[in-house]
Amino acid sequence: MSSNNESFVQRDDPSVYETAEPVLYAVADGIATVTMNRPGYNNAQNSQMTYALDAAFKQAIDDDAVKVIVLRGAGKHFSAGHDIGTPGRDVNKSFDRAHLWWDHSNKPGAEFNYAREQEVYIGMCRRWHEMPKPTIAMVQGACIAGGLMLAWVCDLIVASEDAFFQDPVVRMGIPGVEYFAHVHELNPRIAKEFLFLGERMPAARAYQMGMVNRVVPAAGLEAEVMAMAARIASQPRMGLALTKQVINRIEELQGLRAGMDMAYGYHHLAHAHGQLLGAGHLGGHDAKSMIKANKKNAEDE
């Protein structure tokens, strides 16, 4: 029973996980490799995966032998974004939370999504962005919406020539993904194009925009990333951590955190607006409709 005498019922969790290991972890030569492991669903991120990522990153931070962390996705694609339609979609499930927001699963109305996404989306991404060890995103294939958030929290992004980047959520009536770094990853006019059109940005253009550090043939992606990681691993741990801290603090002075807080509020206004209109918090879309629209958009480009 809550303090205002409202009682809320725990929501049923119908999720069925296809794997007990949504994230794989390995260490060699001072490099921790964290692999998203839902290739059958293009590494769509459910909460099971998000908490597994957090545990893997913590393991890497706690291990003094690890100097660099590489984030990658198993299969053809880095990540198709947040899970909005697989059997493992676990939005109603409670977890042992990493932040000091309350459990979302028995909350009413807009509070359900607001509290959940504070924890598993913006909260986790900010937490990972602050990891003191350097991180490299190894991106192949699709890096869409929530996939962008995972790549953007990393210090470096290396992409294969077949990679593309996309944030199509304006189609849902939402002003971009929760970790709203668009205007820092791209200049404002390109960020508007990226969001207004929702088109795929090829790796080559992402490199031109400064969002990607290097673009390499797909066959050479892993070798390039591991060579970079090995060179970084030869640097002193404290020097790397302090360098990262300085640059992150400057990003915040440039408005990254404040802008993200504002965008997060608008994001949840959009969710609530969709619910009030009877279209649901995703503006009437689901995984199938978004995939269909993305394919049509790609064909029209």
Secondary structure, DSSP 8 states (H G I E B T S, - for coil): --TTS------------S-S-SEEEEEETTEEEEEE--GGGTT-B-HHHHHHHHHHHHHHHH-TT--EEEEEESSS-SB--B-SSSTT--TT-----SSS----TT--HHHHHHHHHIIIIIIHHHHHHT-SS-EEEEE-SEEETHHHHHHHTSSEEEEETT-EEE--GGGGT--S-SS--HHHHS-HHHHHHHHHH---EEHHHHHHTTS-SEEE-GGGHHHHHHHHHHHHHTS-HHHHHHHHHHHHHHHHHTTHHHHHHHHHHHHHHHHHHHHHTTSTTTTT--HHHHHHHHHHHHHH-
